[in-house]
């Protein structure tokens, strides 16, 4: 006799909009993690200009995603699931490609920032440590103490999250409060102390090609403010809280992404960012306050831990959401007794431990993941347009004015251009080459394999290129 097994647990409704705002403070953490590289390459004014453009695109996109989130308040996993709803009538492979690309980009943040934190701790408190572990082959990295610190942090962040959303949000509040200290110091205090000098600022964007590739790379950070949508089913008032979280987080991040590059570059100068793209924050802190580098490193670590915490929460809900919508293996459609997607979180942890121990320097992997992440935004924006056309009578608690259709089309076209040109010319930033692009393509192709496995092997169905969609819920 056949027995149907039904997943009865639901995500816990325990968040308000301000909780989502705090979780989205990971975005300034993302900026801190990569700002030094952009200032060194583009100059202070150039970095401020391009980060501002990137965040402006992310802010407008968040306004659009507020309508999509209100249409599907029960869907966890955020914008990739909205892309699936808009596109599955035309091409079902868009859903798994967008969702898996979205997940991989968020997930790999854990390994990247874990190694960055490990490097900060080693440089500040264990600078004389020379211990290393060599696999005995040039194809695998030589591991240092920073890699094992990263592994420990990945496991710790996993533990924060598997015991429920409340603990995860509490950690976000603590690290978010600590993040405010370097933001206030660099955005405001440098002007009051007289340490900010316009002579430290230059516009180093040499041509439009370089600008386009940098905007493609910056998208993984600036657009990440959409993370608020991934928690839509967990807000107490789904429609109101999701919308307020998306919009408030976007506006706050827009201010930070413009003012922080200008504030820190004007204090330290570009050479400090070139010499040490992460540690130059400590240099700036010492210049403004006359010391206290230990304290600054603690604040930097807190901001990066916040980003790791958000990446675990967001990425795991993306995996859970796509399994729930029959786009990847069904074992990931599971919530533990604390009503969080613990299996997806465990997979996140294993993938990132593998990145730490077998890749070592994951910056190129993150760039590879950017292909899928930017594609998810392209499909989410075009999916918004398709939903307006194909489901005109679907309930929309938030319905944007008609002018937003043109905005969505413009943003989708811009992102499409960034993807095509940026993915084919990553060497213009020094972040990677064709190898990293092909890694990104491989991740997206693997999503199609898992999609086919789910439909054919686990569900006993054929893979359909198109699916009928309901006109009403």
C-alpha positions as CSV (number, residue, x, y, z in Angstrom):
1,X,0.0,0.0,0.0
2,X,1.4,3.4,-1.0
3,X,1.7,6.0,1.8
4,X,1.9,9.7,1.2
5,X,4.4,11.6,3.4
6,X,3.5,15.2,4.0
7,X,5.8,17.9,5.4
8,X,3.6,19.4,8.1
9,X,6.1,21.8,9.7
10,X,6.0,25.4,8.6
11,X,8.5,28.2,8.9
12,X,8.0,30.0,12.2
13,X,6.4,33.5,12.0
14,X,8.7,35.2,14.5
15,X,10.1,38.2,12.6
16,X,9.1,41.9,12.2
17,X,10.3,44.2,9.5
18,X,13.1,45.6,11.7
19,X,14.4,42.1,12.2
20,X,14.7,41.8,8.4
21,X,16.4,45.2,8.3
22,X,19.0,44.0,10.8
23,X,19.6,40.7,8.9
24,X,20.1,42.8,5.7
25,X,22.9,44.8,7.5
26,X,25.0,42.0,6.0
27,X,25.1,44.3,2.9
28,X,27.5,46.9,4.5
29,X,29.5,43.8,5.6
30,X,29.8,42.7,2.0
31,X,30.9,46.2,1.1
32,X,33.6,46.1,3.8
33,X,34.8,42.8,2.5
34,X,35.5,44.1,-1.0
35,X,35.7,47.9,-0.8
36,X,39.5,48.0,-0.5
37,X,40.0,46.1,-3.8
38,X,37.7,48.6,-5.6
39,X,39.4,51.7,-4.1
40,X,42.8,50.3,-5.1
41,X,41.7,49.8,-8.7
42,X,39.3,52.6,-9.3
43,X,40.3,55.4,-6.9
44,X,38.2,56.9,-4.1
45,X,35.8,58.8,-6.4
46,X,35.6,56.0,-8.9
47,X,34.8,53.4,-6.3
48,X,32.1,55.7,-4.7
49,X,30.6,56.4,-8.1
50,X,30.3,52.8,-9.2
51,X,29.2,51.5,-5.8
52,X,26.6,54.2,-5.8
53,X,25.3,53.2,-9.2
54,X,25.2,49.5,-8.2
55,X,23.4,50.1,-5.0
56,X,20.9,52.4,-6.8
57,X,20.1,49.5,-9.1
58,X,19.7,47.3,-6.0
59,X,17.4,49.8,-4.4
60,X,15.1,50.1,-7.4
61,X,15.0,46.3,-7.7
62,X,14.0,46.0,-4.1
63,X,10.9,48.2,-4.7
64,X,9.9,45.9,-7.5
65,X,10.5,42.7,-5.5
66,X,8.1,44.1,-2.8
67,X,5.2,43.5,-5.3
68,X,6.4,39.9,-6.1
69,X,6.9,39.1,-2.4
70,X,3.4,40.2,-1.6
71,X,2.0,38.0,-4.5
72,X,3.7,34.9,-3.1
73,X,3.8,35.4,0.7
74,X,4.1,31.7,1.4
75,X,7.3,31.2,-0.7
76,X,10.6,31.0,1.1
77,X,13.9,31.5,-0.8
78,X,13.3,35.0,-2.2
79,X,13.7,36.4,-5.7
80,X,14.7,33.1,-7.5
81,X,11.3,31.7,-6.6
82,X,9.6,34.7,-8.1
83,X,11.7,34.2,-11.3
84,X,10.5,30.6,-11.4
85,X,6.8,31.7,-11.1
86,X,7.2,34.2,-13.9
87,X,9.1,32.0,-16.3
88,X,7.8,28.4,-15.8
89,X,5.0,29.0,-18.3
90,X,7.7,29.6,-21.0
91,X,10.8,27.7,-19.9
92,X,11.0,25.5,-16.8
93,X,14.8,25.4,-16.6
94,X,14.9,29.1,-15.6
95,X,13.7,28.2,-12.1
96,X,16.4,25.7,-11.2
97,X,19.1,27.8,-12.9
98,X,18.1,31.0,-11.1
99,X,17.6,29.3,-7.8
100,X,20.8,27.2,-7.8
101,X,22.9,30.2,-9.0
102,X,21.3,32.3,-6.3
103,X,22.0,29.7,-3.6
104,X,25.7,29.1,-4.6
105,X,26.5,32.8,-4.6
106,X,25.0,33.3,-1.1
107,X,26.5,30.1,0.2
108,X,30.1,30.7,-0.9
109,X,30.1,33.9,1.2
110,X,30.7,31.7,4.2
111,X,34.1,30.3,3.0
112,X,35.2,33.7,1.7
113,X,34.6,35.7,4.8
114,X,35.6,32.9,7.1
115,X,39.1,33.0,5.5
116,X,39.1,36.8,5.6
117,X,38.3,36.8,9.3
118,X,41.0,34.1,9.8
119,X,43.5,36.3,8.0
120,X,42.6,39.3,10.2
121,X,42.9,37.3,13.4
122,X,46.3,35.9,12.3
123,X,47.6,39.3,11.2
124,X,46.5,41.1,14.4
125,X,47.2,38.5,17.1
126,X,49.2,35.6,15.6
127,X,51.4,37.4,13.1
128,X,54.4,35.3,14.1
129,X,52.6,32.1,13.4
130,X,54.2,30.2,10.4
131,X,52.5,26.8,10.8
132,X,51.1,25.4,7.6
133,X,49.8,22.1,6.2
134,X,50.7,21.1,2.7
135,X,48.8,18.4,0.7
136,X,52.0,17.7,-1.3
137,X,50.5,18.8,-4.6
138,X,50.4,22.2,-6.4
139,X,46.7,21.6,-7.3
140,X,45.6,22.0,-3.7
141,X,46.2,24.9,-1.4
142,X,48.7,25.2,1.5
143,X,46.6,25.6,4.6
144,X,47.4,27.9,7.4
145,X,45.9,28.8,10.8
146,X,43.5,31.1,9.0
147,X,41.8,28.2,7.2
148,X,41.1,26.4,10.4
149,X,39.8,29.5,12.0
150,X,37.5,29.8,9.0
151,X,36.3,26.2,9.4
152,X,35.5,26.8,13.1
153,X,33.5,29.9,12.2
154,X,31.5,28.1,9.5
155,X,30.6,25.4,12.0
156,X,29.7,28.1,14.7
157,X,27.5,30.0,12.3
158,X,25.8,26.7,11.3
159,X,25.0,26.2,15.0
160,X,23.6,29.7,15.4
161,X,21.1,28.9,12.7
162,X,20.0,25.3,13.2
163,X,18.4,26.2,16.6
164,X,15.8,28.5,15.1
165,X,15.4,32.0,13.5
166,X,15.2,33.7,16.9
167,X,18.8,32.8,17.9
168,X,20.0,33.8,14.4
169,X,18.3,37.2,14.6
170,X,19.8,37.7,18.1
171,X,23.3,37.1,16.7
172,X,22.4,39.6,13.9
173,X,21.5,42.3,16.4
174,X,24.7,41.9,18.3
175,X,27.0,41.9,15.2
176,X,24.8,44.6,13.6
177,X,25.3,46.9,16.5
178,X,29.1,46.4,16.4
179,X,29.0,47.1,12.6
180,X,27.6,50.6,13.4
181,X,30.9,51.6,15.0
182,X,33.2,51.5,12.0
183,X,30.4,53.0,9.8
184,X,30.0,56.0,12.1
185,X,33.8,56.4,12.4
186,X,34.4,56.4,8.7
187,X,31.3,58.0,7.4
188,X,31.2,61.0,9.9
189,X,34.1,61.2,12.3
190,X,36.9,61.6,9.7
191,X,35.5,65.0,8.6
192,X,35.2,66.2,12.2
193,X,38.8,65.3,13.1
194,X,40.2,66.8,9.9
195,X,41.7,63.6,8.7
196,X,39.7,63.5,5.5
197,X,41.5,65.1,2.6
198,X,40.2,65.6,-0.9
199,X,43.8,65.1,-2.2
200,X,43.5,61.4,-1.2
201,X,40.6,61.0,-3.7
202,X,41.1,60.2,-7.4
203,X,38.8,59.0,-10.2
204,X,40.6,56.0,-11.6
205,X,38.0,54.5,-14.0
206,X,39.9,54.5,-17.3
207,X,37.1,53.3,-19.7
208,X,33.6,52.1,-19.9
209,X,34.6,48.5,-20.3
210,X,36.3,48.5,-16.9
211,X,33.3,50.2,-15.4
212,X,30.9,47.6,-16.8
213,X,32.9,44.7,-15.5
214,X,33.2,46.2,-12.1
215,X,29.5,46.8,-11.9
216,X,29.0,43.2,-12.8
217,X,31.3,42.1,-9.9
218,X,29.7,44.7,-7.5
219,X,26.3,43.2,-8.0
220,X,26.9,40.3,-5.7
221,X,27.3,42.8,-2.9
222,X,25.0,45.7,-3.6
223,X,22.0,43.6,-4.8
224,X,22.2,41.4,-1.7
225,X,19.9,43.7,0.1
226,X,17.1,41.6,-1.4
227,X,17.8,39.0,1.3
228,X,14.8,40.4,3.2
229,X,12.5,38.7,0.7
230,X,13.9,35.3,1.5
231,X,12.2,35.4,4.9
232,X,8.8,36.5,3.7
233,X,6.9,33.5,5.2
234,X,8.6,34.2,8.6
235,X,7.4,37.8,9.1
236,X,4.4,38.1,11.4
237,X,2.6,40.5,8.9
238,X,4.0,39.0,5.7
239,X,3.0,41.8,3.3
240,X,3.7,44.8,5.5
241,X,6.8,43.5,7.1
242,X,8.4,42.2,3.9
243,X,7.8,45.5,2.1
244,X,9.1,47.6,4.9
245,X,12.2,45.4,5.4
246,X,13.0,45.5,1.7
247,X,12.6,49.2,1.3
248,X,14.2,50.4,4.5
249,X,17.2,48.1,4.1
250,X,17.7,49.3,0.5
251,X,17.6,53.0,1.4
252,X,20.0,52.6,4.3
253,X,22.4,50.6,2.2
254,X,22.2,53.2,-0.6
255,X,23.5,55.8,1.8
256,X,26.3,53.6,3.2
257,X,27.4,52.5,-0.3
258,X,27.9,56.1,-1.3
259,X,29.3,57.6,1.9
260,X,31.6,54.8,3.2
261,X,33.9,54.6,0.1
262,X,34.2,58.4,0.2
263,X,34.8,58.5,3.9
264,X,37.5,55.8,4.2
265,X,39.3,56.6,1.0
266,X,39.6,60.3,1.9
267,X,41.3,59.3,5.2
268,X,43.7,56.6,4.1
269,X,44.4,57.3,0.5
270,X,44.3,54.8,-2.3
271,X,47.8,53.3,-1.7
272,X,46.8,52.0,1.7
273,X,43.9,50.1,0.0
274,X,46.4,48.7,-2.6
275,X,48.8,47.6,0.1
276,X,46.2,45.9,2.3
277,X,42.7,45.8,0.9
278,X,41.2,44.5,4.2
279,X,43.7,45.9,6.8
280,X,43.5,49.5,5.5
281,X,40.4,49.9,7.6
282,X,42.6,49.5,10.7
283,X,45.0,52.1,9.3
284,X,42.1,54.5,8.9
285,X,40.8,53.8,12.4
286,X,44.3,54.5,13.8
287,X,44.5,57.8,11.9
288,X,41.1,59.0,13.1
289,X,41.2,57.9,16.7
290,X,44.9,57.7,17.2
291,X,45.0,53.9,18.0
292,X,42.8,51.0,19.0
293,X,43.5,48.7,16.1
294,X,42.6,45.7,18.3
295,X,39.1,47.1,18.8
296,X,38.7,47.9,15.1
297,X,39.6,44.3,14.1
298,X,36.9,43.1,16.5
299,X,34.3,45.4,14.8
300,X,35.4,44.2,11.3
301,X,35.1,40.6,12.4
302,X,31.6,41.3,13.7
303,X,30.5,42.8,10.4
304,X,31.8,39.8,8.5
305,X,30.2,37.4,10.9
306,X,26.9,39.2,10.3
307,X,27.4,38.6,6.6
308,X,28.2,34.9,7.2
309,X,25.1,34.5,9.4
310,X,22.8,36.1,6.8
311,X,24.4,34.0,4.0
312,X,23.6,30.8,6.0
313,X,20.0,31.8,6.7
314,X,19.3,33.1,3.2
315,X,21.1,30.3,1.2
316,X,19.4,27.5,3.2
317,X,16.0,29.0,2.6
318,X,16.7,29.2,-1.1
319,X,17.6,25.4,-1.1
320,X,14.5,24.6,0.9
321,X,12.3,26.8,-1.3
322,X,13.4,25.2,-4.6
323,X,13.0,21.7,-3.2
324,X,9.5,22.7,-2.0
325,X,8.7,23.8,-5.5
326,X,10.0,20.5,-7.0
327,X,13.1,21.9,-8.6
328,X,15.8,19.9,-6.8
329,X,16.1,16.8,-4.7
330,X,13.2,16.4,-2.3
331,X,15.3,15.6,0.7
332,X,16.0,19.3,1.1
333,X,12.3,20.0,1.6
334,X,12.5,19.5,5.3
335,X,12.3,21.6,8.5
336,X,13.8,20.5,11.8
337,X,12.0,20.7,15.2
338,X,13.0,24.4,15.4
339,X,11.3,24.9,12.0
340,X,14.4,25.9,10.0
341,X,15.8,24.1,6.9
342,X,18.5,22.3,8.8
343,X,19.4,19.8,6.0
344,X,20.0,22.7,3.6
345,X,22.1,24.4,6.3
346,X,24.1,21.2,6.7
347,X,24.8,21.0,3.0
348,X,25.8,24.7,3.1
349,X,28.3,23.9,5.8
350,X,29.8,20.9,4.0
351,X,30.2,22.8,0.7
352,X,31.9,25.7,2.4
353,X,34.3,23.5,4.4
354,X,35.2,21.9,1.1
355,X,35.9,25.3,-0.4
356,X,38.1,26.3,2.6
357,X,40.2,23.1,2.6
358,X,40.4,22.3,-1.1
359,X,40.3,25.7,-2.8
360,X,41.7,28.0,0.0
361,X,41.3,31.3,-1.8
362,X,37.6,31.4,-2.7
363,X,37.5,34.9,-4.2
364,X,37.5,33.5,-7.7
365,X,34.8,31.0,-6.7
366,X,32.7,33.9,-5.5
367,X,33.1,35.6,-8.8
368,X,32.1,32.4,-10.5
369,X,29.0,32.3,-8.4
370,X,28.2,35.9,-9.4
371,X,27.2,34.6,-12.9
372,X,24.3,32.7,-11.3
373,X,23.4,35.5,-8.9
374,X,23.2,38.2,-11.5
375,X,21.2,35.8,-13.7
376,X,18.7,35.3,-10.8
377,X,18.1,39.1,-10.7
378,X,17.7,39.2,-14.5
379,X,15.1,36.5,-14.4
380,X,13.4,37.9,-11.3
381,X,13.0,41.3,-13.0
382,X,11.7,39.8,-16.3
383,X,9.6,37.4,-14.3
384,X,7.9,40.5,-12.7
385,X,7.0,41.7,-16.2
386,X,5.7,38.3,-17.2
387,X,3.5,38.0,-14.1
388,X,2.0,41.3,-14.8
389,X,1.1,40.2,-18.3
390,X,0.1,36.6,-17.6
391,X,-1.6,36.9,-14.2
392,X,-3.3,40.3,-14.3
393,X,-6.0,39.3,-11.8
394,X,-3.7,37.7,-9.3
395,X,-4.1,39.4,-5.9
396,X,-1.4,42.0,-5.4
397,X,-1.5,43.5,-1.9
398,X,1.3,45.8,-3.2
399,X,0.8,46.9,-6.8
400,X,3.3,49.4,-8.2
401,X,2.4,52.1,-10.6
402,X,2.6,51.4,-14.4
403,X,5.8,53.3,-14.7
404,X,7.6,50.6,-12.7
405,X,7.1,48.2,-15.7
406,X,9.5,50.4,-17.6
407,X,11.9,50.6,-14.7
408,X,11.9,46.8,-14.4
409,X,12.5,46.4,-18.2
410,X,15.4,48.9,-18.1
411,X,17.0,47.2,-15.0
412,X,16.7,43.8,-16.6
413,X,18.4,45.1,-19.8
414,X,21.2,46.7,-17.8
415,X,21.8,43.5,-15.8
416,X,21.7,41.4,-19.0
417,X,24.4,43.6,-20.5
418,X,26.5,43.4,-17.3
419,X,26.2,39.6,-17.4
420,X,27.2,39.2,-21.1
421,X,30.1,41.6,-20.9
422,X,31.2,41.1,-17.4
423,X,31.2,37.3,-17.5
424,X,33.2,37.3,-20.7
425,X,35.8,39.9,-19.5
426,X,36.4,39.3,-15.7
427,X,40.2,39.7,-16.2
428,X,39.6,43.5,-16.5
429,X,39.3,43.7,-12.7
430,X,42.0,41.1,-11.9
431,X,39.4,38.9,-10.1
432,X,39.6,35.9,-12.4
433,X,39.5,34.7,-16.0
434,X,37.7,32.2,-18.2
435,X,38.4,29.4,-15.7
436,X,36.1,31.1,-13.1
437,X,33.5,31.8,-15.8
438,X,33.3,28.1,-16.7
439,X,33.1,27.2,-13.0
440,X,30.0,29.4,-12.9
441,X,28.5,27.8,-16.0
442,X,29.2,24.3,-14.4
443,X,27.3,25.2,-11.3
444,X,24.3,26.3,-13.4
445,X,24.4,23.1,-15.5
446,X,24.5,21.0,-12.4
447,X,21.3,22.6,-11.3
448,X,19.6,21.2,-14.4
449,X,20.9,17.7,-13.7
450,X,19.4,17.9,-10.2
451,X,16.2,19.2,-11.6
452,X,16.0,16.3,-14.1
453,X,16.8,13.8,-11.3
454,X,14.0,15.2,-9.1
455,X,11.4,15.1,-11.9
456,X,12.3,11.8,-13.5
457,X,13.7,9.6,-10.7
458,X,12.1,11.0,-7.5
459,X,8.7,12.2,-8.9
460,X,8.4,9.7,-11.8
461,X,7.5,12.4,-14.3
462,X,8.8,13.7,-17.6
463,X,10.8,16.9,-17.7
464,X,8.5,19.5,-19.3
465,X,10.0,22.5,-20.9
466,X,6.8,24.5,-20.1
467,X,4.2,24.2,-17.3
468,X,0.7,25.5,-17.1
469,X,0.3,28.2,-14.5
470,X,-2.8,29.1,-12.6
471,X,-4.5,32.4,-13.3
472,X,-5.5,32.8,-9.6
473,X,-4.0,31.4,-6.3
